[in-house]
Amino acid sequence: MRKKLPLILAVLLILLTACSQIQTNPLLPSPEGDVSKKTPKPKKYKVDGLGFNITMPDDLQMDDSYTPYYIRFSNDEFDLKISKERSPYDDLDPYFNNYIYKYLLNETFQKVNGIKLIEHTNTTINDRKTKIVVLSRDAVDPSAKDYYYQAIIVTDKRDFYMFNFKTSQPEKYSNVIQAALYSFAPTKAEPKSFSLKFKPDASNLSGEALDYYNKIKAANNVQWGIFYPSSLKPFEKFKELEQKINYKFPVILNYIYLGHEFPKATLEQAYKEDKIVELTLQTMWSVLPEDTADNKNKLHSTVYDIIDGKYDEYLRDFANQLKDFGRPVLFRLNNEMNGTWTVYSGIATMNDPDLFIEAWRRIYEIFKEQQVTNAIWIFNPNDRDYPPLNWNNQASYYPGDGYVQLIGVTGYNTGNYFEKKTGEKWRSFNEIYQHINDKFSVMYSNYPWIITEFASNSVGGDKQAWIKEMFDSIQNYPNIKIAVWWSYFDPDPETKQPARRYWLDEKEEYLTEFKKGIERTNAKPF
């Protein structure tokens, strides 16, 4: 007890000093009313769901609704997320540097995104190995919490806790940050299931789009869609597939990047062909001609620029053209945000999914201001969080009930071409979608779902049997209303040859099996 006493006193002293600074900071307005009632006091929190105790000022609001993924303490100037994590690898340093900090410690990434690395140190806190990374950026909004102090505290061989502090007043909260880290004490966790149930809001829809959305919700069978690159301009290849399977795909998939021209011709041609377009806008990087070289760099994350309003004019024009089109569009924004391959992911945006949400909501509000009532918004995470971090869980990116009408699910059978490099293996349709159903069935049970893109590789197993199982099983997942086959390939980055061979028409037997499935399940347009 004698050894612990000085440490406890030190923590209390730091926290009391922090609370005093919060109250007396001369840069802030003087408090009104009884000062004694407004002075923050140290409060000990026992967080059983994540297994730790911590002391924080009592004027911060605690939110544990996202347990078991993370817990949050916040006010208007300060925010702290704490998550309990486990590394898939024994060697933690490469995992931290090459996955969690894949982007943020990259000097080119910092340069093209205006991010300043203030500190990067490896130290110890209370005899526990700790990694500290401090970053900042100059946001346009002076009230933005753009100073990030991140700490990874290792508690066991593979186990660690991640702290992500952000604030608009770093000097004011510096002692709060230190007091939180030094008061942190791991305990035995009492696992808690995620219990939030999200709900769709279709108040942004009207006319034909609202009718179509209601048909999606009420559907008892699955509609099938297709992506094939050559089908997006002339529809010759697209029609060729339809003739072979005796089914007219009611949904097609199209992609554009930020800065691309609005695909008016594609939308109009699709509508003439009685098709709905799943229009995917990815803000991976900008292709606007007036943008700088840094902005066009593949490491540039436009999330920061969208939040700062730099693309408002482009987005307003995009929204107005979509409104003028007038027909229903399945609008998918920034899919697979919980994967490192997208630079709008949390990994590329300060390890902070809140920034993804902020950018999403800004775009949504622009569409709303322009009175777009024909866009059915799809929130579409990947089926697996990568890296598998609790703070990176797909639910952390959910924009809110008022901003989504459809849940997109994406799960590919990637086959085993890259098994030696990545460990990926052949997965059956049920392996993929039972896992998704189990994970999504509570939080998204009120939503209709769309498999926005999926397919099976032919390398590593029997693709024809996979297609048969798909048709035999898909009705077991009643939330799935639409499924879009991605008929193309992923190349081997070294040889440039097809590695993941997703073509539906790669062999005649695949088309034959697909045709049988259409007939067997009596698939029809809504």
N, C-alpha and C positions, 0 to 999 in steps of 0.2 A: 504493500500500500504506500510505503514511503517513496518508492520510485515513481509511482503513478501520480502522486499528489502534485509535484511541480508541473507536470504536463497538463493536468486538469486545470490548474490555476492559470497556466499560460494561455490555454484555449479560451477560458472565460475572460481573461484580460483582453485578448485580441477581439473577441466578440463584443464585449462591452465598449471597447474603443470604436469598433465599427458602428455599433448602434448610435454612439455619441456623434460620430461624424455624419451619419445619415441625418441626424436631427439638427445639427448646428452648421451644416455646410452653408457658407455665406452666399453661394451661387444660387441657392434654392429659395423660393418664397418662404417667408416665415410662417410657421404653423398657426392655424387659427384655434381659438378655444383654449382648453386646459392642456398645457404643454405636457404635464405629467402623464396624461392619458394617451398621448401620441408618441411618446418615446418608445422605440422598439426595444424589446427585451429578449434575451436568449431563451430559446425554447427547444427542449430535447424531443426529437421525433423518433419513434420506434417503427421502422418500416419492415414489418414482418414479411410482406409479399416479396420483397427483394433481398431481405436478410441483412439489414444493417441498422445502426443507430446513428443519428447525426444531430448537431445543434445548429439552429438557424434563427435569425431574427423573427419574432412572432408577427411582424407586419407583412410577411410574405405569405401568399396564398399557396397552400399545398394542394396539388391535384394528383390523386393516385388512380384515376379512372382508366389509365392506359397500362396499369399493372396487368400482366407480368413483364411488359416491355420496358417501361420506364416510369419514373415518378418525377414530378415537376414542382419547383418552388418559383414563384414569380410575383412581380408587380409591374407597373408601367415602365420602369427603367431597367429592370433586372430580370434575368430568367436563368434557371438552372435545371437541366435534365440530368438524371442519374439513371444509368442502366447497368444491370448485371450481365456480364458476358462470359463466354467460354470460347477459347480459340480451338480451331480444328487441328492445330499443329502444336508440337511441344516447344518448338523454337519461336518464342513470342516476338522478338525484335523484327524479323523479316515480315511477320504477319502485320505488325503495327505499321511498319514503314512502306510495305509494298501493297497493302490492301486498304487499311483504314486511312493512311496518308498517301495513297497512290498519287493523288493530284496535289494536295495542299502543300506538300514539301517539295514539289517540282518547281524549279526556278522559272522555267518558261511559263508554266501555268500561273504562277504568282504574277509575272510580268503582264501577261495578256489579260488578266482579270483584275488588275489593280489591287492585288492583295499584298499586304506587308507582313512579313514574318518577323515578329518582335522577339520571340524566344523559342528555342527548341533545346530542351535539356533533359537528361536522364539523371534522376536523383532518388532520394528515399524520403518517405513521409511515415513517421512512426515505424521505422525499420522495414517498410514495405517498398519494394521497387516501384518507382513512379516515373512516368513519362509526362513532361509538360510541353505543350505547344500553345503559343499565344499568337494570335493573328488579328488583323484588322483590315478594314477597307473603308473608304470614304463614301458612304451612302449619300445620295442627294437629300434625303429626308434627315434633318438634324436630330430627330428623335429616334432614329433607327438604332437598334441594338447591334452595332457593327464592330464591337470589340469582343473577341472570343478568347476565353481562357479555358483550355482543355487539359484535363488530367486523366491519365490512365493509371490506376492503382492496382497492382498485381497482388492477389490474395492467395493464390495457390499455383501449382505448376502451369495450368492452362486457364485458370479463372482470374478474372479481373473486373473491376468496375470502371465505367467511363463517366466522367463528369464533363458536361459542356455548359460552361457559364457564358452568358452573353449580356452585354449591358451598353447603354448609351453614356454611362458615367463611370468609366473605369477607376478613376482615382477615388471616387466616393465609395465604391464597393470593393476595393482591393482587400481590406481587412475582413470583409464578409466572406470573400473567396477563400482566404487563408484559414479562417476559423472553421469553415465548412470542411475543408480538406483535413485539418488536424483533429477535428472532432469525430470524423468518420470512423466507425468501428463495425466490422463485419459481425454478423450473428447468423444463426441457423435460419434459413429461409423457410417460410411456410407457403408453398406454392398456391397461387390464386389464378383462376381461369379468367380470361378476358370476357367481359360480360356486356360491353356496349353493343347496342343494336342500331345500326344506321338506317335511315329512311330516305327514300327518294322524294324529290320535290320537282314536279313537272309544271310549276306555275309559269315557267318561261316559255312554254309551248302553246301553240294555238293552231287551229285549222287542220290542215292535212297532216302536219307533223304530230299533233296531239292525237289524232285518230290512229296514226300508224303506231305511236308509242303504246296506246291502249291495246292495240291488237297484239303487239309484242308481249305485253304483260299477260294477256288472256290466252295466249297460244298454248296448245297442248302437244304440238309437234315442233320439230326443229326445222328451221330454214337453213339452207346451205349457201355459203358464199365462196368466192374464189379470188385469189390474187395470182395474176400471171402478167409479167411486165408488158408483153406485147399486147395484152388486152386493154391497156390503159389509153391507147391512142386510137388506132383502128381496132375494131373488136373481132378481127378475123380469127385469131387463135382461140379467143374466148368462145366464139360461136362453134368452132370446130370441136371443142371439148363438150359443149352442150349437146351437139348432135350425137356424139358417141355414147353419152350416158342417158340420152333422152330426158334431160332435165334442164330447165332454164334457170340458171342461178339468179335469184332475186337480189343478191347483195354482192358488190364488188369492192375491193380494197384499193385505195390510192394513198400515196405518200407525198408530202411536200415539206420543205424546210422553211424556216423563217426567212422571208425575203423573196421566196418564189412567187411568181404570178398566181393569182387566184385561178384554179382549174375550171373555169367556166365551161369550156367546150366539153370536157370530160363529164361534168355533172349533167349538162344538157343532153349529151348523147346517151348517157346511162338512163336518164329519165325517159327518153324516147323508146328505149329498149325495155321499159318496165323494171328498171333496177334502181336500188338505193345504193348510194356510195357511202362506204365507211371511209371518211376523209380523215387521214392522220396528219396532224401538224406537229412536227418535231422541232423544237427550238434548240437543236444541237449546236448550231452555229448559224451565223447570218450569211446570206448570199447577196445582200443589198449592195449594189455597185458603189454607193457612196461611203460604205464602211471602210475603216482602216484595216491595214494588214493584220494588226493584233486581233481585231474583231472577227476576221475571217480565219484565224488560226483554229485548227481542229481542237485545240485545248481551251478555246474561249467558251465560257459558259454564259449564254445570253440571259440566264435567270437573273443575274445581278442587274443587267441593263433593262430587262422588262420591269423589274421592281422599281427601278429609277425612272421609268417612263420614257426611255429612249426609243421604244418601238411603238408608242401609242398611235402615231399617225399611220404606220403600216397596218396595225391591228384594226384601227377604225375603218380603213379602206377595205380590208379583208372582210370585216363584219358586214359592211354595207353591201358588198358584192354577194355575200352569202344570203343576206336578207333579200336582195333583188332576185336571186335565183328562186326563192320562195318555196321550193319543194323540200321534203324532209331530207335531212342529212344526218348520218350517224357520225358525230364529231368526236374523234379520239385525240386528246391532247397529251403529248409527252408520255407515251407508254413506257413501261418497264423502268420506271424511275428508281426502283429498288435494286438496280444492278449497276455495277461499276462501268459498264460499257456505254452508259449515257452520261453526258456532261451536265445534265440537269438533275443528276442523282444527288442524294445527300452527301455522298463521298466527295463529290466535286463542288459542293456548296456548303463549306464550313462544317461538314458533318451535321447538318441542320435541316431536316425535312421541312421545317417551318418555312424556309425560303421557297421551296417548291410550292407549298400551299399559297404563299403570298403572291407568287407569280401567276398561279392558276386563277386565283380570285381576281387579280387585276384584269386578266384577259376576259374572264367571265363577265365582270362588271362593264367592260368596254362593249361587249356584245349586247349586254342588257341595255346600256345607254343608247345604242344604235337600234334598239328594238328588234333584235334578231329573235324570231319565235319559231324558227324551223330547224334549229340545231339541237340534236339529242346528245347530251354530253356523256362521254364514256370515261370512267376512271379505270385504268388498266395496268395494274402492277404485274410483274413477272410472277410465275408460280413459286419460285424459290428466291428468298432474299440473298443477295450476294454483294458483299460478304454476309455470312449468317450472323448478323448482329441484331440484338433486340431493338436498339434505337433505330435500326434500318428496316425494321419490320414494315411490311407494306401498309399496315394500318396507320403508321406514323405519317404517311403522305396523304391520307384521305382528306380532301379539301373541305368537307362539311356537307351536311344534308341539303343545304340550299344550292349546291353547286354541281350535282351529279344526278343523272337519270338512269344510267345503265352501268353495271359492273362488268368490266372486261376481264376475261381470264385468258392466260396464255401459257400453254405447256406443250413443248415439242418433245417428240421422241427423237433425240439427236443421234441415236445409234451409238456405235462404239469406234468410229473412225479415229477419234482423238483420245481413246482410252488411256494410252500410255502417257500422254501429255497432261490430260486434265482429269482422268479417272471417270469420264462419262461412260455410261452403259446404256444398253437397250432397255427401254421402259415401255410397258404395255399401256394402252389407252387408260385402262382402269387404274394402273399404278399412278399415273399422272393426275387423273381427274378425281379419283377418290380422295387423294391427298388434298387437292384444291377444295373439294367439297367439304371435307372435314375442317379445313382451316377457315373457310369463308362462311360456312353454314350458319353460324351464330350472328356474326357482325353484318353480313350482307343478305340475310335470308329474305328481307323485305324487297329486294331488288330483282328485276329480271337480269339475267347474265347473257353475255355474248362472248363466245370464243373468238376473239378478234383476229387471231392468226394462229395456226397450228399446222402440223403435218408430221409424217413419219419419214425418217431416213430409210433407205433400202440397205444400208451397210450395217450389218450386225444382227440381222434377224429376218423374219418373214413378213414383209410389208403387206402382202395380200391378206394374210391372217390378221394383221394389225387392223386393217380397214374393216374386215368382217367384225372383229370384236368391237370396234368403234360403233358401228351401227347397232350391234346387239346390245350395247351397254348405255348409249348416250341418254336413252329415255329414263335411266335410273337417276339422272340428275335433272330434276324438273325445273330448276331455275335457269338452265341453259336453253335459250330460245333461238339463238343463231350461232352457226359455226362456220368459220371462214378458213378454207384450206389454202395454205401458202405454197403455191406450186412453182418453186424455183430452187435455188441451191445456195449453200454456203461454201466458199472455196477454202482450200488449204492455203494458208497465208504464204507458205514457202513455194509450193509447186503451182499455185493458182488453179489447180484442177479441182473439180467438184469433190467435196468431202462429205457434206451432208446433202444427200440427194433427195430433195423433197418433192420433186415433180410428181404430180398426180398421173400424168400421161407418160411416165418413164417407161412403163411396159403396158401392153394391152390388158394383161390380167388385172392390173390395178384399176383400170377404168371399168373393166367388167365387174369386178367386185363392188366398186362404188355404185355402179348402175343397179346391181342386185340389191344393195342396201337401200337405195332410193325407193325402189319398187316395194321391198319388204316392209319398209316403215311408212309407206304411203306419204312421203314428203311432198308438201304443197306450199305455195306461197301463202302468206297470211291474207 
